[in-house]
Amino acid sequence: MESSCLSSTGSIVKRSSFTILLVFLFACSIFSSTEAYDALDPKGNITIKWDIKNWIPDGYVAVVTIYNFQKYRHIQAPGWTLGWTWAKKEVIWSMWGGQTIEQGDCSMFEGSIPHCCKKDPTVVDLLPGTPLNQQIANCCKGGVLNSNAASSFQLSVGDAGTTNKTVQVPKNFTLKAPGSGYTCGPAKIVRPTKFLTSDKRRVTQAFMTWNVTCTWSQSQHEPVAVRTTKKTLGAMSIEIG
């Protein structure tokens, strides 16, 4: 009888210890996997600013600028990769200072063929030494982006609407620098950007501007296998408890 009680007590103690261990691991995983949080630079982020500067017959011309507002994180070679999903059936007619990695299916077009027809284009920076007629300011660094620096490209977008009321902002923005780690929020329409001309005697204004904020977190930077293991441990601790 006494032996049976001691055995049961030992089993309970082992079970409790195991549960405490798993709960501890689960708590650690929650702490280390806080979404979109960088303990080294909690207010740092990468902001993507999209400025419509001109209207064309079926859309607009915009300058997209990626600002690195992080104190310690730099984007090294092979550089940043920016993606999004169009809200409608937009196409990219042409680009300067950047290019999409795939053209997509443009077979429906005759004559002028778009630069990209994909619903979810992915853009990369051009390399140093790119011909001047393909460059714009802050481009062509191979995607390298240091702290407190900017990288830009320009694109001509068709089938997009030609007024502030008919243009729809893209969605599902993604940023790789060069791997995972960044989470991007939705595009938010903000006050139009103002630009000072090169002679500093005139100020112009974008027709429409929206911003996207991307933040870095350790959990997004971790390999998928690690994130899966943490989720499994968390589920086990809850189940055993």
N, C-alpha and C positions, 0 to 999 in steps of 0.2 A: 504494500500500500504506500509506504513511505517512499520507496524507490519510484513508484508510478508518479507520485506528486512531484518529486525532484526532477523527473524526466519532463513532466509537463511544464514545470517552472522554467527549466532550462530552455525548452522550446519557445516559450513565450518571450524570454529575455532575448534569445537569438533573433526571433521574429521582430521584436521591437527595435533592436539595434539595427537590423537590416532596413527597417522602415525609416528610422531616423537618418541613416546614411543616405538613402534614396531621396528623402525630403531635402536633406542638405544639398545634394547634387542638383536637385531640381531648382532649389532657391538660387544656387550659384548660376545655373543656366539662365534663369530669368534675369538675374542682375547683369550677366555678360551679354545677353541678347536683346537689351533694350533697343527697340527699333529707332533708327535714324538718330543715334546719339553717339557723339565722339567725346569721351571724357577729357581728351587733351585740348579740345577746342569746341566746347558745347554750342557756341554761337556761330561757328564757322559753317559755310555752305558754298555751293556752286549755284549761281543764279544764271539762268538762260533768259536773255531778253530778246524778244522778237518784235522788230519795228517795221511796220509797213510804210515804205517811203514813197511809193508810186503806184498808181493804178494802171493796168493794161486792159485790153478789150475783154478778156475773160478771167481776170484775176488781179494779181498784184505782184510787186517786187518788194522783197523784205530783206533786211539785214538781221542776221541772227548772231548774237554775241554771247559767248560763254565767259562769265566772270568767276575767277577763283577767289572767293572771299575767305579762304582758310589760311590760318597762320602757319601751319606746319606741313600740310599735305600738298605735294606737287604731283602733277601728272607727267610721268616720264614716258619715253618711247616704249612701245609703238604708239602711244598717244590715246586721246579720248575718242570715243565712238558714241554718237548721239542718235537716238531713234525715237520715233513717235508713230501714231496712227492718225491718218487723216479723218476728219469728221464727215466728209462727203466723198466725192470721187475726184479729188484734186490730183493733178499731175505736176511734176517739176519740169518746166520747159528748159531751163538752163541754170547753171550754177557758176559762181566765181569764188575762189578761195576755199572751196571744198568740193566733194563729190560723193555720190551715193555708191555703195559697194555693189549694188545690183541695179540693173535697168528695169527689170520686170517685163511683163508682157505688154508691149506697145503696138501689137499687130492691128489694133483697131484704127490706128492713125495712118494717114497717107500724106505724103509731102513732108511737112515738118514733123520730125519724130522727137518726142520729149526726152529729156535726160533720164527721167525715171517715172514709171507708171505704177509702182508698187503702192499698195494701200498702207504699208508700214515701212517706209524707207529708213535706211540706216546711213548716216553721213559720217565721213572722216575728213580730217584736215588734209590739205595738199602738202607736198614735201618742199623743203627749202630748194631754191633754184627753179621753181615754177615760173614759166614765162610771165612777164609783167602784165600782159593783157588778160591773164587769168587770175590775177591777184586782186585783193582789196586790203585795206588796212587791217593789221593784226592777224593776218592769215599766214598759212604756209610755213608752219614750224613743225610739221610732222605730228601734230597733235600734242606736242609738249606744252604744258601750261603750268608755269610757276605760281607760287603764292602771290596774291594781289596782282595778277596779270589777267589779260583777256585774249580770247581767240575768236575770230569772226569769219563768217562766210555770207554770201549773198545768193538768193535764189529767186527765180521767177516762177510763180505758181499759177497754173491755169485751172479752169473749171472750179473756181474758188469763191465767186462772188466779187462784186466790184464796189461795195460800199461797206461802211461799218456795220450796217444792219444785216447784210447778207453773208459776210465772212464769218465762218465758224472756226473757233480755235481748235488746233489738233489736241489729241489726248494720248494717254498711256506713254508718257515720255520715259525714256530709259537713258542712263548714262553709264558707260563703262570707261574705266580710267586706269589701265586698260581692262582690268578684270572687274568682277562684281564688287559690291560694297556700298553703292549709292542707291538711295531710294528717292524718286522724284515725285513731287506732288502734282496736282492738276494745274493747268495753265490758268492764270488769273489776269483779267483785263485791268490795266492800270492807266494812270495818267500818261498821255503820249509823251515820248521822249523829245527833248529839244536839242538841236544840234547847232553848233557855232561854225560858221563857214571858215574856210582856211584863212581868209583875210581878216577874220574876227570883226567884221562890220555888219554881219547879218545873222539872225537866228531863224532857223527853220524848225518845223515840227513834224513828227511822224503822224500819219493819218490814224494809226491805231497801234497800240503797244500791249503786249502781254508778257508776263514773267512766269517762269517755272523755277521752283527752288528744289535743289537736290542736296540731300544730306548723307553723310557717310556714317556707317555703323559697323561695329565688329561682327555682329551676327550675319549681316549681309555679305561680309567679306569672307566668312568661313566657308569651307567646302560643304557641299550639300550633305555629305555623309556625316559630318560633325553636327550639323543642325538637326538631322534626322535622329541621331543618337540622343541628343538632348531632349527632343520631344518624346522619344520612347521612354527615357528615364523618368520624365515628368509624368507620363501616363501610368507607369508602373507604380510610382510612389502614391499616386492617388488611388489606384486600384487596391494596393496592399493596405493602405490606411483605411 
